[in-house]
Every structure is written in structure tokens, then in C-alpha cells.
Amino acid sequence: MRPTPSIDRGRIEAAATLLDGRVRRTPVVGFGAGFSGHPDVVHKLELLQHTGSFKPRGALHRALTSEVPAAGLIAASGGNHGLAVAWVAAELGVSAEIFVPEVSPAAKVDKTRRLGATVHVTGALYDDARAACVARRAETGALDIHPYDHDDTVAGAGTIGLELDEDVPGLDTVLVSLGGGGLSSGIAAWFAGTDTRVVVVEPETSSCFAAAVAAGAPVEVDVAGVAADSLGARKVGLANWRALHAAGAASVTVADDAIRDAQRRFWAEAQLVVEPGGAAAAAALWAGAYEPRAGERVAVVVCGANCDPATVVT
């Protein structure tokens, strides 16, 4: 039996109402068959969200549905979530303390500090920063905004699915990348029980959802590669797994070279600077990891822009 998820359309609709006017409704753009290689593909440009990624949706919803203590907010992040929590703290007028691993790009760390948060760089990968965050939270009592494994975070991210449903009539498939699962599980929760399928795209070097699908439950994996800062969780979140598994989400993986190629294509053909994690879903099309059927209406979620432009613009 598939597990019963705790997030449904009602909770996502409530999140959309709460977030209305606070986060951006990002555009859906069709660049044409020459761009993607398929005539019926559109792109949800969530990299145009506040702070350059989808993360403010879940982080703000989590904060707005919680009592924020005097100690403010605390979070562990590969980079984008920390940026979002720092932005949320500034919006709400509270303090924020962010723990990031050494793999986090300097561009993300610097932007987080500029938003007023206290940033600690600790450990090699996300899970190391997470352990430090948990220990610090026990000392301060700050509100821990988990980047993916929390129902309120998932519901906030799920508003992307709601927007896609309204903006793309006849949508057959959504391609979306996965780190720990917050974005993909929110979208999957929205489309569960419908004719729209969700396809999760991960790097071959960091594929915790693919491993969970193979094992039938979340398991730990090794993490490496060009997208490790944003798609680098060792294990898919439990709440996220439940939503993805209940919706029957499919899994594909792509090579790091395909992700880099997708980044270059976004810049050369659309003048968009897209970080590796944000380009992974589109890489599945260009690399042939996912082949749409004739006439299949596909939406690709382009979820992040926070990287050094010099790594993309050549």
C-alpha cells in the first residue's frame, strides 16, 4: 500500500491564499521547439522568485503558520533555503541564524549575509550543517525552518503546482528536480489523483529519491557532483517521500555533464543564468533521460538562479 500523505489540495489552496501578494507568481514561458527539442514544452521560471529560487514559498508559509519566538528563525541549508529564511526574517522583522556547508557557493553565502542573517559555514555537506543547526536550536529555542521535511514547507512549495494547473491547460507532465524533496513533493501533492504525472529529476551523483524508489523507502546515499549544494540531501524527507510515493512520481537521473550543458543552453538561447540544481530538470529533456510522447504537454520547473555567472556565461 502507498502511504497516505498529509498534504492535499485544500492545504495548498490555503497556503496560496496566505502567500498571495507576498511571493511572486512566476511566469510560464514557451521558448519554442527549437529550444527544448519538443513543441509542447513550457518552462515555469521559478528562478525569478524572491531570492532567486522557489524556496521563499515554503519558508514564508512555515513562518506565517507558526509562532516565531524571540530568538527568531534558524535553518540549515545548502544555500537557497538559507537565503529564503534570511529574506523571510527581514520581511517579518526578526533575526535569523543560518548554517551552511562548505560546498555552498560563495554567491549564496554572501547574499544571505547581506540580508542580515548570521551565517555559519560548517561541515562538508548539507547534513553536517543540519546537525550543527539542530544543536544550536536546542540552545536558543529559535523556530527551525526545515528546508523540505515539514508539511507547511511542502504546502508552500505546492502552490507552484496550483499555478501550473491554472496557467497550462491540458498539462500532462511536470519535470522537477529534487534535493530533499520539498519542491517536488508539494507539486506531486497538488497533482495526486489527476492525469498529470510528476517526474523527479536528480543528478546521477546525488539521487536519494531514485534510491528510495528502488528500496521502497528512504535510504541514505552518497552525495557529490555539480549540484550538490542544492540537490545534496543524503536521504529524501519522510513527508516528501509520502507525498511523492502516493502520487506515483517517476524517477530519472542525469549526468553532471548534461546539467552543465543545460546551464549553457539556458544562457546561450534564453539569456538566463540558471544554477545546476535549477537546470537539472531541463537537462532530462536535452540528454534524452525523459522522452515526451508526441503531443505531450510538459512543464519544466526552472527552480534556481544562484550561482556565479562566470560558470555559465562563456
Secondary structure, DSSP 8 states (H G I E B T S, - for coil): -----S--HHHHHHHHHHHBTTB----EE---HHHHSSTTEEEEEGGGSGGGBSHHHHHHHHHHTS---TT-EEEE-SSHHHHHHHHHHHHHT--EEEEE-TTS-HHHHHHHHHTT-EEEE-SSSHHHHHHHHHHHHHHH--EE--SSSSHHHHHHHHHHHHHHHHHSTT--EEEEE-SSSHHHHHHHHHHTTSS-EEEEEEETTS-HHHHHHHHTS-------STTTTTS--SS--HHHHHHHHHTT-EEEEE-HHHHHHHHHHHHHHH-----HHHHHHHHHHHTTSS---TT--EEEEE-B--S-GGGT--
